C-alpha cells in the first residue's frame, strides 16, 4: 500500500512526463503549421536544416563537446533534386508525431519498414537513419524523445533503485542488482526515475565479458559502484544514462576500454560526444575519466599485445588533428600508441590470473582517477 507521499511523487513524475510529451507535440505541430502556411501563401513548403557538414562542426571548449555552427541549408519542395528528401522528412515528422501521441516505441529498423506502408521510399535503412538525424537537427531533440530507439546492446548492474515511468508500469520499482546478467539499457530504463543508490562511482567498461567478470567478482560491492557494459562504442541510450547518473545522482564516471586507439576514442565520446551527434547536447559527461587501458600500461604491466593495423595507425593520426587530443593524457597516450605500434585488450591481464584485473589493476586505477 503506497503512502500519500509516494502517490504524490508518482503524480508529479507523471505530470513531468506529460509536460515533456506536450512540448514535443507542440514543436512538431509548429513545424507542420509552417508547411500549411507556405501552401496557403502559394509558396513551396520548405525546411531549414542546420548544416551537419564537417565545416559546420566546431569544438566548443566551454561546453567541452562538438556542436553545430550557425550555417544552415534550405530543403525545399520547389527543388526537384530535394523533393524526395523533403517528402521523407515531412513524413518522418508525421510519424514521430504519431508515435509521441500514442506513446508507442519504434526502432530505427521499424521506421524503415513503416515508411513502406505510406509509400515513402528509402533505398536502405542508412538513408532512413539519415533522415531521422535531419529531424533531430531541425528540432534540436534526440530521436528518443520521439520514441525512436536503436536496438539494445548495453547493460547495467548495481545497487540502483529505479521507478518506471512508461505507460502501464508507472510507479513500479526495481533494483538493478536483482539480475546477475544485468539489465538491458533500453527506453524503459533510460526514462525511469533514478530513486536512490548506495554506489559512489560508475564504472563503464567496453567489453561484455569483463562486465560479467566484474559482476561475478562483486565489484559493485567491493568498490560501491554501478557497472555499465557499453558494448563497444556506447549507444546514445547508454550515454544518456551515464549523464543522468552523473548529474542526478552525483556519481563520478570512470571509463575502462581496450588498450587501443579505438578504446581511447570510446572514452572520449562518453566524455565529449561525437561529431555525428553535434546537433545534440544531452549525451556527454565532460567530467568522465578514462583510466585505461593506456598505451603506457602496455609497457608498465608487460601485457601481451598484437600489432596495430594500418587502419589503427591512420586512426591515431586522424585523432591527432582533433582538438580534444591536443594535450594531457589523450595526447600522451596517442603518441605512445604510435611509438609502440602495438595494442592490448582488457583480457590481456588474464596473463597474470583471471582476477588480476579486478584485484590489482582496477584498485590502482580507481585510486589514480582521484587525481586526474
N, C-alpha and C positions, 0 to 999 in steps of 0.2 A: 504494500500500500504506500503510494507516494504522498509525501507531505505537501502542504500548500506551497512551501518554498520551492520544492522540486518541481511542482506543477507550473509555478510561475516562471521558473527558469526555462522549462520546455516551451512555454508560450512565447517567451522573449526570443528564444533561438528560432522558433518557427516564424515569428514576425520578421526577424532579420533576413531569413531565407526568402520570405515572400517579398520583402522590400528589394532584395537583390534581383529576384526574378522580374519584378515590376520595372526596375531600372533598365534591365536588358531589353525587355519588350518595348519600352518607350524609345530606346535608342534605335532599335530595328524599325519601329514604326516611323520615326523621324526620317530615316533614310528612304523608306518606302514612300513617304509623303513627298519627298523631293522628286522622285520619279514621276509621280502623278502631276506634280506642279509643272514640271518640264513639258509633259504631254498636253496639259491644259493650256499652256502658253505657246503651243505649236512648236516646241523645241525638241530636239533629240535628247532623250534621257542620257545621263552620264554619271559616272562615279569619279570622285577624286581619291586617288590611292597614294599614300606615302610611298616614295620610291624605296625599293629594297635592293637597289644596285649597290655594288661594292663601294662606289664613290660616295654614297649617301649614308654609309655605316661608319660611325665615329665612336671612338672610345672616350667616355666621359669619366675623367679621373675623380670627380666629386661623387658620382653615383657608383663608381668602380664597376662599370659594366658598359657593354656596347649599346648604343642607342641609334635610332634613325635621325638623320639630319632633317633639314627643312624642305628638301626637294620632294615634289610630288608629281604624279602623272595623271592625266585625264583619260579615263576609259569611256569612250563614247559609242553609243549605238549608231551614230552617224558614220563612223569609220568602219567600212566593210571588213577590214582586217581585224578589228577589235570586237565585232558584233558577237562572235562565238563566245569569247571570254566574258563579255559584258552579260550575255544571257546566262552563262553558267554562274556568274557571281550573283545575279539577281535571283536566280532560282535557289542558290545556296542560302541567301538571306531569308527567303521564304521558308525553306526547310528548317533553318535554325530557329526561326520564329515558332514554327510548328512544334519542334522538339521542346523548346523552352516553355511554351504554353501548356503542353500536355505532360511536362516533366518526364519525358521519355529520353533514355540514353541511346546513343548510336556510336558505333566505332567508325574509324576512318574508312574501313572496308565497306561498312554498311552504307555510308554516304555514297560511295562509288556505285554500288548496285542500286540504291534507292533512286538515283538520278534517272535510271533507265525506265522506271515506271512513269516518269514525267516527260519522256522522250528528250531528255537532256543528254547529250553525248560527251563522254570523256574518252579519249583514246586509251587511257590506262589509269590506274589509281594515282600515279605520280602527278598527273595533270589535275585530278580531283583534289589531291592533297594541297597542291599549289594554290588552287582557288580558295581553299579553306584558310590558308595563310593570308591571302588577299583580304578576306573578310576580317580576319584578326587585325590587319593593318588599318583597314578602314575604320573599325570600331575601337581600336586600341584595347580590345578584350581578348583573352585567350579562348581557344575553341572549347575548353572545358566549361566555360560559362554558358556556352550554347548546347551543353550536354553532348559534345562530340569528343570521344576519348580514343586513345590508341589502345592496342592490346596490352594487357598487363604482363609485366615480366620482372617486377621488383617486389621485394617483400620486406617485412619489418617484424622484429621480435623485441619484447622487453616489457617492463612494468609501466605501461601507459594505459590509463583508463580513458576510453572514448565514449561518446554518446552520439548515436546515429541521428542524422537529420533528414535522410532521404524518405520519400513518401512510403508509408507502411511500416517503417521502422523507427519513427520519431520517438525519442525517449529511451530506446533500448540501449543498454550499455554493454561494453566488452572490455576485458583486459587483454592486451596484446601479448601477454606471456602465456596464454592458455593453450596455444598450439605449438608443439615443438618444431614444426616446419615453418613457422612464421605465418603471417597473413599477407595476402596479395595487396599491393598498394593500388587500389582502384578508386572509382568515383565515390563509393560509399565511405571509404576511409579518408580520402582527401577532403571531403566536405563535412566530416564528422567534427563535433566539438571535442577539443582536447581538454579533458576534465582535470586530471592530476597525474603525477608521476613521482616516483622516488629517484628516478635517474638524475644524474648530474652532467652527463655528456651524451652526445650521439656519435656513434662510430659508423660511418658509411664505408662499406667495403665493396670493391669492384666484383668479386668472384662469389658465385653461389656456393661452391664447395667450401670455401673458407667461412662463409656465413653459417653454414651448417656446423662446421667445426667450432665456431665461436659459441653457437647455441649449446652444443654438446659440452663444451668446457665451461659453460655458465659464466661467460664473460659479462653478461648483463648484471649478474650479482657481484662478481669479483671487482668490477670497475664501475658499478652503479650506472650502467649505460643502456641506451636503446640502440639496437643493432639494425642496420639497414643494408640490404643487398641491392646495389644499384643495377646489377645485371649488365655490367659494362658501362657504356655512356648512360648516365642517369636519365630516364624518361622525364618528361615535364611534370607528370603527376608526382614523381618522387622528389624532384627539386622543389615543387610547391610544398610538399610535406616537410622537407628539410627546413625550408624557410619558416614555416609555421612553428615547428618545434623550437627553432632558434628564437624567433620573435615573441611567440605567445607563451612559451614555457621557459624562456631564458637559458636554453641549453647550448653550450658550445658544440660546434660540429667539427669532427675530426675525419679526415678522408684517407683511406688506405687503398692503394692501387698497385698494379703490377709495376715492376721497375723498368718501364719503357716510356718512350715519348708520348704514346697514346694514353698511358696511365696518368702522366703528368697533365695532359690536356683534359682528361676526365675530371680531375680535381679542379682545374681552372674553370671549367664550365659550371661546376657546382658553385664555385666562388663568385664568378663574374659573368656567367651567361655565355651565350654563343652568338655569333654574327647572324645565324639563321633566325634567332628569336629576338633580334634587336628592337623589334616593334613592341615588345612586352617588358614589363618591369617588375613582375611578381615572381620571378623564378631564380633569384640569386641570393646567396648567403655571403656577402662580402667579407665577413669575419671568419669564414670557414678556413681550417688549417690543413694543408697537405703535409702529412708526416712521413710519407714513404709509400712504396719502396723507392728511395732515391738512388740515383746513379752512384753517389758516394757510398751508399750502403752496400752496393755490389762488391766494392773493394773492401770496405770495413769488415763485412761479415763473410768475405770469401765465398760468395754464393755461386752455385752452378749457373752458367749463362749459356745463351745461344747468340749467334751473330745477328746483328741488326741487318735488315734487308735494305735494299736501295730505297724502298718506299719509306722505311723508318728514318733513314738519313735525310731524305728530302723533306720529310715532315719536320725534322729538327730545324733545318734551315728556314722552312716556312714560318715556324713559330718564332724564330729569332727576329723576324720582321714585325711581329705582333708587339705593340707597346706594353702589353701585360707581362711580357717576358724580358723586359729591359734591365731588370735589376733583381736583387735579392736571391732567395733560394731558387726561384724559377729560372733565372739566367744561369746561375751557377750549375744547376743540375743538367740543363740543356748542354752546356759546354762540356761537362764530364761525359754525358752520353756520346757526344760527337768524338771525344777523345778515345773512349773505350771501344766504341762501335760494337758494344755488347749489351744485352738486355737480360733481365731475370724476372721470373714470375713470383708471385707471393708464395706459391707452393715450394719454391726453392729452399725455404727454411727447413723443409722436412728432411733435408740432408742431415740435420742435427737432431732429428727426432720429431714425431708428429706434433708434440706440444711445445716445441721450441718457440714457435711464432707467438703463442699465447702466453707462455710463461716468462720469456726473456725479451723478445723483440718488442712486443706490444707495450709492456710496462715502461720500458725505456723511452719509447716514442711518446707515450701519453705524458710522461714527465717533461720531455723536451718540448711538447706542444705548449706548455705553460709559458715558455719564454719566446715563442715565435710571434 
